[in-house]
């Protein structure tokens, strides 16, 4: 059976991401939905973007946009977010692009392919027959096409109500420091703090199977 595999916030954690994909072993007919926040905070945002871009060449990938991608692009184009972005993990992102260990990275060091991916390939939401996928949240009484950017990318996971579509929401953005997804029945948050002391999570929404990996390369699985 075709699977929809959701992957939570990666935040530069390349070891967790590569270990997770090896562990899950996506099949050719799977759809992989990455929930955004590929960059910032973790050790190697550059390698994460390289990996995700290559993954999209070999598998059906639906990459969502996260608030950290918004901050990064805004800092590059208009500079209004720059100082705040550095404090929210942007410094680690630029460091991952540095040409040498003793040189600070800059936007000039970021490959055009990465900027193109962030600007042109990311989407705001995705849905299948039973679930819909957003980075942060969705207002319960608002159709997906009419959700605001403030809700889709920035709103914290708090007291979610069943969505008017009747579908189950799958989101990230709000770190679950237990290292376990938070399942409210009609919504599931799978940001499990990969950049901290938690895990990177992949959820098969059809079966409820969960696979997890951390930066140390450890793996584990369970059911939601």
Beta strands, then each sheet from edge to edge (+ up, - down):
strand 1: 4-7
strand 2: 31-34
strand 3: 60-63
strand 4: 125-127
strand 5: 131-134
strand 6: 168-171
strand 7: 182-183
strand 8: 187-189
strand 9: 200-204
strand 10: 209-213
strand 11: 219-223
sheet 1: 3+ 2+ 1+ 9- 10+ 11-
sheet 2: 4+ 5- 6- 8- 7+
end
